[in-house]
Amino acid sequence: MGAKNLQVPSQFLPNTTGDEEVIITELRALADLAATSGVTIAYEAVAFARFNSLWQDSLRVVRAVDRPNFGMCLDSFHIHARIWADPYAADGKLPHGNQALADSMAEFLASCPKDKVQYVQLSDASKLDPPLTEESPLFEGLEVKIGTLAWSRSARPFPLEPPGYYPVVDIAKTWLLDYQWEGWVSIEGFLTETELEENGPEVMAARARRSIENLCLKINV
């Protein structure tokens, strides 16, 4: 297909290993194989992973793999979903989530080298009303029954689109202004309405463009 970047998530399926010797060995092999075609690998810690679910985990893995074409994908959804948000809560938030996010971003600015990042992704999430329950139809068809996985697959509008409620502006300011990231920025959405014929690529691309423009206005870039 000619793609030059391949995104690889941390694993969430049952029976996957948390043995880092195995994980690092296999990811090195993947990076070396990708390098023969000029492809870079972006490793993404997802909020619903069994073992590596934080950006700090991504950074540790990237450092251990130690290949020039192997770096991190920073995804705002997974950071928020892991330490700030709760799909089961009426207000959609974790207790002390604001402080946890502030502490995480301060640590990020102090410890994450730019040469370990491939690109960043910005995404929002719908505040579920009513909150998620174990009987929710959002779990239908999923490989595993995990709340953040269900949320991730079907209720992620573009940044600043209603009914999104994540503090995307704050994390965008951290990455784009404080961190002074100048590389690729991806806008990601996972929405059930994309299954409808009238919501083709042109429609969704126009929505993504409006999202980017609104976000730029909010953070003054």
C-alpha positions as CSV (number, residue, x, y, z in Angstrom):
1,M,0.0,0.0,0.0
2,G,3.0,2.3,0.3
3,A,2.4,3.3,3.9
4,K,5.5,4.5,5.7
5,N,4.2,4.3,9.3
6,L,2.7,1.3,11.1
7,Q,0.9,1.7,14.4
8,V,1.1,-1.2,16.8
9,P,-0.9,-1.2,20.1
10,S,-0.1,-2.9,23.3
11,Q,-2.1,-6.1,23.6
12,F,-5.4,-6.6,25.4
13,L,-6.4,-10.1,24.3
14,P,-6.5,-13.0,26.8
15,N,-3.4,-15.3,26.9
16,T,-1.0,-12.5,25.7
17,T,2.2,-12.4,27.6
18,G,3.5,-9.7,29.9
19,D,7.0,-11.1,29.7
20,E,9.0,-8.1,28.5
21,E,11.8,-10.2,27.3
22,V,9.4,-11.8,24.8
23,I,7.7,-8.4,24.0
24,I,10.9,-6.6,23.4
25,T,12.4,-9.4,21.3
26,E,9.4,-9.6,19.0
27,L,9.1,-5.8,18.6
28,R,12.8,-5.6,17.7
29,A,12.2,-8.2,15.1
30,L,9.2,-6.2,13.8
31,A,11.2,-3.0,13.7
32,D,14.1,-4.7,11.8
33,L,11.7,-6.2,9.3
34,A,10.0,-2.8,8.8
35,A,13.3,-1.1,8.3
36,T,14.0,-3.2,5.2
37,S,11.0,-1.4,3.6
38,G,11.7,2.0,5.1
39,V,8.7,1.7,7.4
40,T,8.6,3.2,11.0
41,I,6.7,1.6,13.9
42,A,4.7,3.7,16.3
43,Y,4.0,1.8,19.5
44,E,0.8,2.8,21.3
45,A,0.0,2.1,24.9
46,V,-3.8,1.6,24.9
47,A,-6.0,2.2,28.0
48,F,-7.4,-1.3,28.0
49,A,-4.1,-3.1,27.5
50,R,-3.4,-6.1,29.8
51,F,0.1,-4.9,30.7
52,N,1.3,-1.7,29.0
53,S,-1.4,1.0,29.3
54,L,0.4,4.2,30.1
55,W,2.6,6.5,28.0
56,Q,5.3,5.7,30.5
57,D,5.0,2.1,29.5
58,S,5.4,3.1,25.8
59,L,8.5,5.1,26.6
60,R,10.1,2.2,28.5
61,V,9.3,-0.3,25.7
62,V,10.6,2.1,23.0
63,R,13.9,2.6,24.9
64,A,14.3,-1.1,25.4
65,V,13.6,-1.9,21.7
66,D,16.2,0.7,20.8
67,R,15.7,1.0,17.0
68,P,15.8,4.3,15.1
69,N,12.5,3.4,13.3
70,F,10.6,2.4,16.5
71,G,9.0,5.2,18.5
72,M,5.8,6.1,20.4
73,C,2.3,7.1,19.3
74,L,0.9,9.4,21.9
75,D,-2.9,9.2,22.0
76,S,-4.9,11.6,24.1
77,F,-7.9,9.3,24.3
78,H,-5.9,6.5,26.0
79,I,-4.2,8.8,28.4
80,H,-7.5,10.4,29.4
81,A,-9.4,7.1,29.5
82,R,-6.8,5.5,31.7
83,I,-6.2,8.1,34.4
84,W,-8.9,10.8,34.0
85,A,-12.2,9.3,32.8
86,D,-14.6,6.6,33.9
87,P,-17.4,5.4,31.5
88,Y,-19.2,3.8,34.5
89,A,-19.4,7.0,36.5
90,A,-22.3,9.4,36.3
91,D,-20.0,12.4,35.8
92,G,-17.7,10.4,33.5
93,K,-14.7,11.1,35.7
94,L,-12.3,9.4,38.0
95,P,-11.8,10.8,41.5
96,H,-8.6,13.0,41.5
97,G,-8.4,12.6,37.7
98,N,-7.5,16.2,37.2
99,Q,-4.5,15.9,39.5
100,A,-3.5,12.6,37.9
101,L,-3.5,14.1,34.5
102,A,-1.6,17.2,35.6
103,D,1.0,15.0,37.3
104,S,1.3,12.8,34.2
105,M,1.8,15.7,31.8
106,A,4.4,17.3,34.1
107,E,6.3,14.0,34.1
108,F,6.0,13.8,30.4
109,L,7.5,17.2,29.8
110,A,10.3,16.4,32.1
111,S,11.2,13.0,30.8
112,C,10.0,12.2,27.3
113,P,12.6,12.9,24.5
114,K,11.2,14.1,21.2
115,D,13.3,11.6,19.3
116,K,11.3,8.8,20.9
117,V,7.9,10.1,19.6
118,Q,6.7,9.2,16.1
119,Y,3.5,11.2,16.1
120,V,0.6,12.3,18.4
121,Q,-3.1,11.6,18.1
122,L,-5.9,13.8,19.5
123,S,-9.3,12.4,20.2
124,D,-12.3,13.1,22.3
125,A,-14.9,10.8,24.0
126,S,-18.6,10.9,24.4
127,K,-19.9,11.3,27.9
128,L,-22.1,8.2,28.2
129,D,-25.7,9.0,29.4
130,P,-26.7,6.8,31.0
131,P,-23.3,5.6,32.2
132,L,-21.9,2.3,30.9
133,T,-23.2,-0.9,32.5
134,E,-22.2,-4.5,32.0
135,E,-25.4,-5.0,29.9
136,S,-24.5,-2.2,27.5
137,P,-24.9,-2.9,23.8
138,L,-21.5,-1.3,23.3
139,F,-20.0,-4.6,24.3
140,E,-21.6,-6.5,21.4
141,G,-19.0,-8.0,19.1
142,L,-16.0,-7.1,21.2
143,E,-13.1,-9.5,21.6
144,V,-13.1,-8.9,25.4
145,K,-15.5,-7.2,27.7
146,I,-13.6,-4.1,28.9
147,G,-15.3,-0.8,29.4
148,T,-12.6,1.4,27.9
149,L,-12.4,-0.9,24.8
150,A,-16.2,-0.5,24.2
151,W,-15.8,3.2,24.7
152,S,-12.9,3.4,22.4
153,R,-14.5,1.5,19.5
154,S,-17.8,3.5,19.2
155,A,-18.0,6.7,21.1
156,R,-15.0,8.8,20.2
157,P,-15.9,12.0,18.4
158,F,-13.2,14.3,16.9
159,P,-11.8,16.8,19.4
160,L,-14.3,19.5,20.6
161,E,-17.2,17.8,18.9
162,P,-20.3,17.3,21.1
163,P,-20.9,15.2,23.1
164,G,-17.2,15.0,23.7
165,Y,-16.1,16.1,27.2
166,Y,-12.4,15.2,27.6
167,P,-10.0,18.1,28.3
168,V,-8.4,17.7,24.9
169,V,-7.5,21.4,24.8
170,D,-5.3,21.0,27.9
171,I,-3.3,18.0,26.5
172,A,-3.0,19.6,23.1
173,K,-1.5,22.7,24.8
174,T,1.0,20.5,26.6
175,W,2.1,18.7,23.5
176,L,1.9,21.4,20.9
177,L,2.9,24.5,23.0
178,D,4.8,23.4,26.1
179,Y,6.5,20.4,24.5
180,Q,6.8,22.3,21.2
181,W,6.0,19.2,19.1
182,E,6.5,20.0,15.4
183,G,5.9,16.5,14.0
184,W,2.8,14.8,12.7
185,V,-0.5,15.3,14.5
186,S,-3.4,12.8,13.8
187,I,-7.1,13.5,14.5
188,E,-8.8,10.2,15.4
189,G,-12.5,9.4,15.7
190,F,-14.3,6.1,16.2
191,L,-18.0,6.7,15.7
192,T,-20.9,4.3,14.9
193,E,-22.4,6.8,12.4
194,T,-19.5,6.2,10.0
195,E,-21.3,3.0,9.1
196,L,-24.0,5.0,7.4
197,E,-23.6,5.5,3.6
198,E,-24.1,9.3,3.9
199,N,-21.1,9.6,6.2
200,G,-18.4,8.8,3.6
201,P,-14.7,9.8,3.7
202,E,-15.5,13.3,2.4
203,V,-18.0,14.0,5.2
204,M,-15.7,12.7,7.9
205,A,-12.7,14.6,6.5
206,A,-14.7,17.8,6.6
207,R,-15.6,17.2,10.2
208,A,-12.0,16.5,11.1
209,R,-11.0,19.7,9.4
210,R,-13.5,21.7,11.5
211,S,-12.2,19.9,14.6
212,I,-8.6,20.9,13.8
213,E,-9.6,24.5,13.1
214,N,-11.5,24.8,16.4
215,L,-8.7,23.2,18.3
216,C,-6.2,25.6,16.8
217,L,-8.3,28.6,17.9
218,K,-8.6,27.2,21.4
219,I,-4.8,26.8,21.9
220,N,-3.8,29.9,19.8
221,V,-1.7,28.1,17.1
